[in-house]
Amino acid sequence: MTEPIVSLTNPEFTENPVCAYARLREQAPLVRIGFPGGPRVWLITRNEEVKAALSDPRLVVDYSNVPGHQGPSVADQMVAALDLPDEFVPYVAANMMLKDGKDHARQRRLVTPAFTVRRMKALRTRIEEISAEFLDALALKGSGDLIEEYSSPLTGTVICELIGIDKADQPQVRQWMNEYTAPDADIAASGHSMIEHVKDLIARRRAEPAQDMVTALVEARDTDGDRLSEEEIVSVVLTVINNGHHSTSHFIPNAVLALFDNPDQLALLRAQPEALPHAIGELMRIANPVPTAGPRYATEDMEFAGVQISKGDALTGSYLSANYDPRVFADPERCDVERVLPRGQGHLSYGAGPHYCPGAALAQLEAEIALDHLLLKRDTLEVTVGRDQLRYTEATPGGARLLNALPVRL
């Protein structure tokens, strides 16, 4: 009997993804999916199983760690898939998101101090200033694109300052960052420019240290050369820039739309603004622009969720499906900003396990400040186009679905 294969290129996954994934979730905890010309992958559909997979040491993000692996590395495959020059290979190979075990933990330990809750509390005032600056400029115009003129420069500026990008260089760096997700951009050119800029910044911070992440990474390398290579420093900076910018800059407009779709919940937050920090979790559950986790590979023949998995098989968790799982969320299609869950349960938009998003506290804070400034401190924001006029970019089937623009009036 031929095994049924689900294709995420089916229109139902873009036209009504919540219902499409609900069908798969009720069908089985693991479903085989396929892509044109690509390998078959196990899609994990349920919340507890996705969380378990992200913490299972038998599943690795680097295919080279599968015993008996032969062939190109994950870095080689990514560089080839994006049609990038070979010069990118060492920087992609050094990406901590593609590392497992001690190698991943070594890099992560050097990044997490920049994103502690205490550090985020200290940044609140500065983030509020940046938000007010861009929002005031947009209000002065009267109308514009909420992404291009507010959420993208907000998150881009915050992450640039945290890393240590000089103010004069930030507009250019933000442009390179945005080109990463632009469908017609020359990724190789912008990527090369980013690498060269970061290498120059490393040299400048080595000569003139500052209170920023780049200086901390440089000092860690120079104090103990085994801790980070030069390529790893560049890769860490690029990873933090990319992950600390795109997801939150697109979550903010998604959350605005979600609250406009649920006016009773927006009214509740306007009446009780102190409830906003708690509400971010519910909004992150239903408005997360990143629908799937990166693939994991089985290092051995194993059983997972009652399904026999072969060594080398790829598994990927659907955050979207997990975040709407009725086994965890009662009435999951309802937005409830006062939703309370048992300890240990919740949305998986930040991932789970060793690769849990180190910048979760920053994303939470940026979202809270943005929604407070946009919708609670003022009540004049309006979306000026209908939902049928909104356009999204999805680079790969089942991948990040990013809103191209959100025209608004203030």
Contacts in CASP RR format, 6 or more apart in sequence:
PFRMAT RR
TARGET T0000
AUTHOR 0000-0000-0000
METHOD contacts of the structure
MODEL  1
MTEPIVSLTNPEFTENPVCAYARLREQAPLVRIGFPGGPRVWLITRNEEV
KAALSDPRLVVDYSNVPGHQGPSVADQMVAALDLPDEFVPYVAANMMLKD
GKDHARQRRLVTPAFTVRRMKALRTRIEEISAEFLDALALKGSGDLIEEY
SSPLTGTVICELIGIDKADQPQVRQWMNEYTAPDADIAASGHSMIEHVKD
LIARRRAEPAQDMVTALVEARDTDGDRLSEEEIVSVVLTVINNGHHSTSH
FIPNAVLALFDNPDQLALLRAQPEALPHAIGELMRIANPVPTAGPRYATE
DMEFAGVQISKGDALTGSYLSANYDPRVFADPERCDVERVLPRGQGHLSY
GAGPHYCPGAALAQLEAEIALDHLLLKRDTLEVTVGRDQLRYTEATPGGA
RLLNALPVRL
3 32 0 8 1.000
4 32 0 8 1.000
5 32 0 8 1.000
5 33 0 8 1.000
5 34 0 8 1.000
5 40 0 8 1.000
6 24 0 8 1.000
6 31 0 8 1.000
6 32 0 8 1.000
6 33 0 8 1.000
6 34 0 8 1.000
6 43 0 8 1.000
7 33 0 8 1.000
7 34 0 8 1.000
7 35 0 8 1.000
7 36 0 8 1.000
7 397 0 8 1.000
8 33 0 8 1.000
8 34 0 8 1.000
8 35 0 8 1.000
8 397 0 8 1.000
8 398 0 8 1.000
9 35 0 8 1.000
9 36 0 8 1.000
9 397 0 8 1.000
10 20 0 8 1.000
12 19 0 8 1.000
12 20 0 8 1.000
13 20 0 8 1.000
13 21 0 8 1.000
13 397 0 8 1.000
13 398 0 8 1.000
14 392 0 8 1.000
14 394 0 8 1.000
14 401 0 8 1.000
17 291 0 8 1.000
17 320 0 8 1.000
17 401 0 8 1.000
18 320 0 8 1.000
18 324 0 8 1.000
18 333 0 8 1.000
21 45 0 8 1.000
21 318 0 8 1.000
21 320 0 8 1.000
21 321 0 8 1.000
21 324 0 8 1.000
22 321 0 8 1.000
22 324 0 8 1.000
24 31 0 8 1.000
24 43 0 8 1.000
24 45 0 8 1.000
24 318 0 8 1.000
24 321 0 8 1.000
25 45 0 8 1.000
25 46 0 8 1.000
25 321 0 8 1.000
25 324 0 8 1.000
25 325 0 8 1.000
27 45 0 8 1.000
28 45 0 8 1.000
28 307 0 8 1.000
29 44 0 8 1.000
29 45 0 8 1.000
29 46 0 8 1.000
29 49 0 8 1.000
29 305 0 8 1.000
29 306 0 8 1.000
29 307 0 8 1.000
30 42 0 8 1.000
30 43 0 8 1.000
30 44 0 8 1.000
30 45 0 8 1.000
30 49 0 8 1.000
30 304 0 8 1.000
30 305 0 8 1.000
30 306 0 8 1.000
30 307 0 8 1.000
30 315 0 8 1.000
31 42 0 8 1.000
31 43 0 8 1.000
31 45 0 8 1.000
32 40 0 8 1.000
32 41 0 8 1.000
32 42 0 8 1.000
32 43 0 8 1.000
33 40 0 8 1.000
33 41 0 8 1.000
33 42 0 8 1.000
33 43 0 8 1.000
34 40 0 8 1.000
34 41 0 8 1.000
35 41 0 8 1.000
35 396 0 8 1.000
35 397 0 8 1.000
39 314 0 8 1.000
40 314 0 8 1.000
41 295 0 8 1.000
41 314 0 8 1.000
41 315 0 8 1.000
41 316 0 8 1.000
42 307 0 8 1.000
42 309 0 8 1.000
42 313 0 8 1.000
42 314 0 8 1.000
42 315 0 8 1.000
42 316 0 8 1.000
43 315 0 8 1.000
43 316 0 8 1.000
43 317 0 8 1.000
43 318 0 8 1.000
43 321 0 8 1.000
44 50 0 8 1.000
44 53 0 8 1.000
44 305 0 8 1.000
44 315 0 8 1.000
44 316 0 8 1.000
44 317 0 8 1.000
44 318 0 8 1.000
44 322 0 8 1.000
45 317 0 8 1.000
45 318 0 8 1.000
45 321 0 8 1.000
45 322 0 8 1.000
45 325 0 8 1.000
46 305 0 8 1.000
46 321 0 8 1.000
46 322 0 8 1.000
46 325 0 8 1.000
46 327 0 8 1.000
47 322 0 8 1.000
47 323 0 8 1.000
47 325 0 8 1.000
47 327 0 8 1.000
47 328 0 8 1.000
47 345 0 8 1.000
47 346 0 8 1.000
47 348 0 8 1.000
48 325 0 8 1.000
48 327 0 8 1.000
48 328 0 8 1.000
49 304 0 8 1.000
49 305 0 8 1.000
50 293 0 8 1.000
50 317 0 8 1.000
50 318 0 8 1.000
50 319 0 8 1.000
50 321 0 8 1.000
50 322 0 8 1.000
50 348 0 8 1.000
50 352 0 8 1.000
51 322 0 8 1.000
51 348 0 8 1.000
51 352 0 8 1.000
51 353 0 8 1.000
52 304 0 8 1.000
52 305 0 8 1.000
53 59 0 8 1.000
53 293 0 8 1.000
53 296 0 8 1.000
53 304 0 8 1.000
53 315 0 8 1.000
53 317 0 8 1.000
54 293 0 8 1.000
54 296 0 8 1.000
54 317 0 8 1.000
54 348 0 8 1.000
54 351 0 8 1.000
54 352 0 8 1.000
54 353 0 8 1.000
54 355 0 8 1.000
54 356 0 8 1.000
55 352 0 8 1.000
55 353 0 8 1.000
55 354 0 8 1.000
56 296 0 8 1.000
56 304 0 8 1.000
58 298 0 8 1.000
58 299 0 8 1.000
58 300 0 8 1.000
58 302 0 8 1.000
59 296 0 8 1.000
59 297 0 8 1.000
59 298 0 8 1.000
59 299 0 8 1.000
59 315 0 8 1.000
60 66 0 8 1.000
60 100 0 8 1.000
60 296 0 8 1.000
60 297 0 8 1.000
60 299 0 8 1.000
61 74 0 8 1.000
61 97 0 8 1.000
61 98 0 8 1.000
61 99 0 8 1.000
61 100 0 8 1.000
61 104 0 8 1.000
61 294 0 8 1.000
61 295 0 8 1.000
61 296 0 8 1.000
61 297 0 8 1.000
61 355 0 8 1.000
62 73 0 8 1.000
62 74 0 8 1.000
62 98 0 8 1.000
62 99 0 8 1.000
62 100 0 8 1.000
62 297 0 8 1.000
63 69 0 8 1.000
63 73 0 8 1.000
63 74 0 8 1.000
63 297 0 8 1.000
63 312 0 8 1.000
64 73 0 8 1.000
64 74 0 8 1.000
65 100 0 8 1.000
65 297 0 8 1.000
65 299 0 8 1.000
66 297 0 8 1.000
66 298 0 8 1.000
66 299 0 8 1.000
66 311 0 8 1.000
66 312 0 8 1.000
67 299 0 8 1.000
67 300 0 8 1.000
67 311 0 8 1.000
72 80 0 8 1.000
73 93 0 8 1.000
74 98 0 8 1.000
75 89 0 8 1.000
75 92 0 8 1.000
75 93 0 8 1.000
75 95 0 8 1.000
75 98 0 8 1.000
76 89 0 8 1.000
78 92 0 8 1.000
79 85 0 8 1.000
79 86 0 8 1.000
79 88 0 8 1.000
79 89 0 8 1.000
79 92 0 8 1.000
82 187 0 8 1.000
82 188 0 8 1.000
83 188 0 8 1.000
84 187 0 8 1.000
84 188 0 8 1.000
85 188 0 8 1.000
85 192 0 8 1.000
87 192 0 8 1.000
88 188 0 8 1.000
88 191 0 8 1.000
88 195 0 8 1.000
90 231 0 8 1.000
91 195 0 8 1.000
91 231 0 8 1.000
91 234 0 8 1.000
91 235 0 8 1.000
91 238 0 8 1.000
92 98 0 8 1.000
92 235 0 8 1.000
93 231 0 8 1.000
94 229 0 8 1.000
94 231 0 8 1.000
94 232 0 8 1.000
94 234 0 8 1.000
94 235 0 8 1.000
94 236 0 8 1.000
95 235 0 8 1.000
95 239 0 8 1.000
96 104 0 8 1.000
96 107 0 8 1.000
96 108 0 8 1.000
96 111 0 8 1.000
96 232 0 8 1.000
96 235 0 8 1.000
96 236 0 8 1.000
96 239 0 8 1.000
97 239 0 8 1.000
97 243 0 8 1.000
97 355 0 8 1.000
99 107 0 8 1.000
100 354 0 8 1.000
101 354 0 8 1.000
104 354 0 8 1.000
104 355 0 8 1.000
105 354 0 8 1.000
106 227 0 8 1.000
106 228 0 8 1.000
107 228 0 8 1.000
107 232 0 8 1.000
107 236 0 8 1.000
108 354 0 8 1.000
108 358 0 8 1.000
110 216 0 8 1.000
110 217 0 8 1.000
110 220 0 8 1.000
110 227 0 8 1.000
110 228 0 8 1.000
110 236 0 8 1.000
111 213 0 8 1.000
111 236 0 8 1.000
111 240 0 8 1.000
111 358 0 8 1.000
112 358 0 8 1.000
113 119 0 8 1.000
113 216 0 8 1.000
114 162 0 8 1.000
114 213 0 8 1.000
114 216 0 8 1.000
114 240 0 8 1.000
115 358 0 8 1.000
115 359 0 8 1.000
115 360 0 8 1.000
115 361 0 8 1.000
115 362 0 8 1.000
116 361 0 8 1.000
117 361 0 8 1.000
120 361 0 8 1.000
120 362 0 8 1.000
120 364 0 8 1.000
120 365 0 8 1.000
123 158 0 8 1.000
123 162 0 8 1.000
123 362 0 8 1.000
123 365 0 8 1.000
124 365 0 8 1.000
124 369 0 8 1.000
126 158 0 8 1.000
126 161 0 8 1.000
127 154 0 8 1.000
127 158 0 8 1.000
127 365 0 8 1.000
127 366 0 8 1.000
127 369 0 8 1.000
128 369 0 8 1.000
128 373 0 8 1.000
130 154 0 8 1.000
130 157 0 8 1.000
130 158 0 8 1.000
131 154 0 8 1.000
131 369 0 8 1.000
131 370 0 8 1.000
131 373 0 8 1.000
132 373 0 8 1.000
134 149 0 8 1.000
134 150 0 8 1.000
134 153 0 8 1.000
134 154 0 8 1.000
134 157 0 8 1.000
135 150 0 8 1.000
135 373 0 8 1.000
135 374 0 8 1.000
135 410 0 8 1.000
137 149 0 8 1.000
138 144 0 8 1.000
138 146 0 8 1.000
138 149 0 8 1.000
138 150 0 8 1.000
138 408 0 8 1.000
138 410 0 8 1.000
139 410 0 8 1.000
141 149 0 8 1.000
142 409 0 8 1.000
142 410 0 8 1.000
143 384 0 8 1.000
143 407 0 8 1.000
143 408 0 8 1.000
143 409 0 8 1.000
143 410 0 8 1.000
144 407 0 8 1.000
144 408 0 8 1.000
144 409 0 8 1.000
145 405 0 8 1.000
145 406 0 8 1.000
145 407 0 8 1.000
145 408 0 8 1.000
146 252 0 8 1.000
146 253 0 8 1.000
146 256 0 8 1.000
146 374 0 8 1.000
146 406 0 8 1.000
146 407 0 8 1.000
146 408 0 8 1.000
147 249 0 8 1.000
147 250 0 8 1.000
147 253 0 8 1.000
147 403 0 8 1.000
147 404 0 8 1.000
147 405 0 8 1.000
147 406 0 8 1.000
148 405 0 8 1.000
150 252 0 8 1.000
150 370 0 8 1.000
150 374 0 8 1.000
151 248 0 8 1.000
151 249 0 8 1.000
151 250 0 8 1.000
151 252 0 8 1.000
151 253 0 8 1.000
151 370 0 8 1.000
152 174 0 8 1.000
152 178 0 8 1.000
152 245 0 8 1.000
152 249 0 8 1.000
153 174 0 8 1.000
154 249 0 8 1.000
154 252 0 8 1.000
154 366 0 8 1.000
154 370 0 8 1.000
155 244 0 8 1.000
155 245 0 8 1.000
155 248 0 8 1.000
155 249 0 8 1.000
155 252 0 8 1.000
155 366 0 8 1.000
156 170 0 8 1.000
156 174 0 8 1.000
156 177 0 8 1.000
156 244 0 8 1.000
156 245 0 8 1.000
156 249 0 8 1.000
157 170 0 8 1.000
157 174 0 8 1.000
158 362 0 8 1.000
158 366 0 8 1.000
159 240 0 8 1.000
159 241 0 8 1.000
159 244 0 8 1.000
159 245 0 8 1.000
159 362 0 8 1.000
160 170 0 8 1.000
160 173 0 8 1.000
160 174 0 8 1.000
160 241 0 8 1.000
161 170 0 8 1.000
161 212 0 8 1.000
162 212 0 8 1.000
162 213 0 8 1.000
162 240 0 8 1.000
162 362 0 8 1.000
163 212 0 8 1.000
163 213 0 8 1.000
163 214 0 8 1.000
163 237 0 8 1.000
163 240 0 8 1.000
163 241 0 8 1.000
164 201 0 8 1.000
164 205 0 8 1.000
164 210 0 8 1.000
164 212 0 8 1.000
164 213 0 8 1.000
164 214 0 8 1.000
164 215 0 8 1.000
165 173 0 8 1.000
165 201 0 8 1.000
166 201 0 8 1.000
169 197 0 8 1.000
172 197 0 8 1.000
173 194 0 8 1.000
173 197 0 8 1.000
173 241 0 8 1.000
174 245 0 8 1.000
175 190 0 8 1.000
176 190 0 8 1.000
176 191 0 8 1.000
176 193 0 8 1.000
176 194 0 8 1.000
176 197 0 8 1.000
177 194 0 8 1.000
177 241 0 8 1.000
177 242 0 8 1.000
177 245 0 8 1.000
177 246 0 8 1.000
179 185 0 8 1.000
179 186 0 8 1.000
179 187 0 8 1.000
179 190 0 8 1.000
180 187 0 8 1.000
180 190 0 8 1.000
180 191 0 8 1.000
180 242 0 8 1.000
180 246 0 8 1.000
181 246 0 8 1.000
181 393 0 8 1.000
181 395 0 8 1.000
181 400 0 8 1.000
181 402 0 8 1.000
183 393 0 8 1.000
183 395 0 8 1.000
194 238 0 8 1.000
194 241 0 8 1.000
195 234 0 8 1.000
195 238 0 8 1.000
198 214 0 8 1.000
198 233 0 8 1.000
198 234 0 8 1.000
198 237 0 8 1.000
198 238 0 8 1.000
199 230 0 8 1.000
199 234 0 8 1.000
201 214 0 8 1.000
201 237 0 8 1.000
202 214 0 8 1.000
202 217 0 8 1.000
202 218 0 8 1.000
202 230 0 8 1.000
202 233 0 8 1.000
202 234 0 8 1.000
205 212 0 8 1.000
205 214 0 8 1.000
205 215 0 8 1.000
205 218 0 8 1.000
206 218 0 8 1.000
206 222 0 8 1.000
209 215 0 8 1.000
209 218 0 8 1.000
209 219 0 8 1.000
213 237 0 8 1.000
213 240 0 8 1.000
214 233 0 8 1.000
214 237 0 8 1.000
217 228 0 8 1.000
217 233 0 8 1.000
217 236 0 8 1.000
217 237 0 8 1.000
218 233 0 8 1.000
220 227 0 8 1.000
220 228 0 8 1.000
221 227 0 8 1.000
221 228 0 8 1.000
221 229 0 8 1.000
221 230 0 8 1.000
221 233 0 8 1.000
228 236 0 8 1.000
243 357 0 8 1.000
243 359 0 8 1.000
244 359 0 8 1.000
244 362 0 8 1.000
244 363 0 8 1.000
246 400 0 8 1.000
246 402 0 8 1.000
247 288 0 8 1.000
247 289 0 8 1.000
247 290 0 8 1.000
247 363 0 8 1.000
247 400 0 8 1.000
248 362 0 8 1.000
248 363 0 8 1.000
248 366 0 8 1.000
248 367 0 8 1.000
250 289 0 8 1.000
250 400 0 8 1.000
250 402 0 8 1.000
250 403 0 8 1.000
251 283 0 8 1.000
251 284 0 8 1.000
251 287 0 8 1.000
251 288 0 8 1.000
251 289 0 8 1.000
251 363 0 8 1.000
251 367 0 8 1.000
252 366 0 8 1.000
252 367 0 8 1.000
252 370 0 8 1.000
252 371 0 8 1.000
252 374 0 8 1.000
253 403 0 8 1.000
253 406 0 8 1.000
254 287 0 8 1.000
254 288 0 8 1.000
254 289 0 8 1.000
254 403 0 8 1.000
255 283 0 8 1.000
255 284 0 8 1.000
255 287 0 8 1.000
255 367 0 8 1.000
255 371 0 8 1.000
256 371 0 8 1.000
256 374 0 8 1.000
256 375 0 8 1.000
256 381 0 8 1.000
256 383 0 8 1.000
256 406 0 8 1.000
257 287 0 8 1.000
257 383 0 8 1.000
257 406 0 8 1.000
258 283 0 8 1.000
258 286 0 8 1.000
258 287 0 8 1.000
258 335 0 8 1.000
259 265 0 8 1.000
259 266 0 8 1.000
259 269 0 8 1.000
259 283 0 8 1.000
259 335 0 8 1.000
259 371 0 8 1.000
259 375 0 8 1.000
260 266 0 8 1.000
260 383 0 8 1.000
261 335 0 8 1.000
262 335 0 8 1.000
265 279 0 8 1.000
265 335 0 8 1.000
265 336 0 8 1.000
265 337 0 8 1.000
266 375 0 8 1.000
268 275 0 8 1.000
268 337 0 8 1.000
268 338 0 8 1.000
269 275 0 8 1.000
269 276 0 8 1.000
269 279 0 8 1.000
269 337 0 8 1.000
269 371 0 8 1.000
269 375 0 8 1.000
269 376 0 8 1.000
270 375 0 8 1.000
270 376 0 8 1.000
270 379 0 8 1.000
273 372 0 8 1.000
273 376 0 8 1.000
275 337 0 8 1.000
275 338 0 8 1.000
276 368 0 8 1.000
276 371 0 8 1.000
276 372 0 8 1.000
276 376 0 8 1.000
277 364 0 8 1.000
277 368 0 8 1.000
278 337 0 8 1.000
278 338 0 8 1.000
279 337 0 8 1.000
279 338 0 8 1.000
280 364 0 8 1.000
280 367 0 8 1.000
280 368 0 8 1.000
280 371 0 8 1.000
281 347 0 8 1.000
281 364 0 8 1.000
282 335 0 8 1.000
282 336 0 8 1.000
282 337 0 8 1.000
282 339 0 8 1.000
282 347 0 8 1.000
283 335 0 8 1.000
283 337 0 8 1.000
283 367 0 8 1.000
283 371 0 8 1.000
284 347 0 8 1.000
284 349 0 8 1.000
284 350 0 8 1.000
284 363 0 8 1.000
284 364 0 8 1.000
284 367 0 8 1.000
285 323 0 8 1.000
285 329 0 8 1.000
285 346 0 8 1.000
285 347 0 8 1.000
285 349 0 8 1.000
286 323 0 8 1.000
286 324 0 8 1.000
286 335 0 8 1.000
288 319 0 8 1.000
288 320 0 8 1.000
288 323 0 8 1.000
288 347 0 8 1.000
288 349 0 8 1.000
289 400 0 8 1.000
289 401 0 8 1.000
289 402 0 8 1.000
289 403 0 8 1.000
290 319 0 8 1.000
290 349 0 8 1.000
290 399 0 8 1.000
290 400 0 8 1.000
291 318 0 8 1.000
291 319 0 8 1.000
291 320 0 8 1.000
291 398 0 8 1.000
291 399 0 8 1.000
291 400 0 8 1.000
291 401 0 8 1.000
292 316 0 8 1.000
292 317 0 8 1.000
292 318 0 8 1.000
292 319 0 8 1.000
292 320 0 8 1.000
292 398 0 8 1.000
292 399 0 8 1.000
293 316 0 8 1.000
293 317 0 8 1.000
293 318 0 8 1.000
293 319 0 8 1.000
293 348 0 8 1.000
293 351 0 8 1.000
294 316 0 8 1.000
294 317 0 8 1.000
295 314 0 8 1.000
295 315 0 8 1.000
295 316 0 8 1.000
296 314 0 8 1.000
296 315 0 8 1.000
296 316 0 8 1.000
297 312 0 8 1.000
297 313 0 8 1.000
297 314 0 8 1.000
297 315 0 8 1.000
298 304 0 8 1.000
298 309 0 8 1.000
298 310 0 8 1.000
298 311 0 8 1.000
298 312 0 8 1.000
298 313 0 8 1.000
298 315 0 8 1.000
299 311 0 8 1.000
299 312 0 8 1.000
300 311 0 8 1.000
301 308 0 8 1.000
301 309 0 8 1.000
301 310 0 8 1.000
301 311 0 8 1.000
302 308 0 8 1.000
302 309 0 8 1.000
302 311 0 8 1.000
303 309 0 8 1.000
304 315 0 8 1.000
309 315 0 8 1.000
319 347 0 8 1.000
319 348 0 8 1.000
319 349 0 8 1.000
319 351 0 8 1.000
322 328 0 8 1.000
322 347 0 8 1.000
322 348 0 8 1.000
323 329 0 8 1.000
323 332 0 8 1.000
323 347 0 8 1.000
323 348 0 8 1.000
323 349 0 8 1.000
324 332 0 8 1.000
324 333 0 8 1.000
325 332 0 8 1.000
326 332 0 8 1.000
328 341 0 8 1.000
328 345 0 8 1.000
328 346 0 8 1.000
329 339 0 8 1.000
329 341 0 8 1.000
329 346 0 8 1.000
350 356 0 8 1.000
350 357 0 8 1.000
350 359 0 8 1.000
350 360 0 8 1.000
350 363 0 8 1.000
351 357 0 8 1.000
357 363 0 8 1.000
374 381 0 8 1.000
375 381 0 8 1.000
378 410 0 8 1.000
380 409 0 8 1.000
380 410 0 8 1.000
381 408 0 8 1.000
381 409 0 8 1.000
381 410 0 8 1.000
382 408 0 8 1.000
382 409 0 8 1.000
382 410 0 8 1.000
383 406 0 8 1.000
383 407 0 8 1.000
383 408 0 8 1.000
384 407 0 8 1.000
384 408 0 8 1.000
384 409 0 8 1.000
385 407 0 8 1.000
390 403 0 8 1.000
390 404 0 8 1.000
390 405 0 8 1.000
390 406 0 8 1.000
391 403 0 8 1.000
391 404 0 8 1.000
391 405 0 8 1.000
392 401 0 8 1.000
392 402 0 8 1.000
392 403 0 8 1.000
392 404 0 8 1.000
393 401 0 8 1.000
393 402 0 8 1.000
393 404 0 8 1.000
394 400 0 8 1.000
394 401 0 8 1.000
394 402 0 8 1.000
END
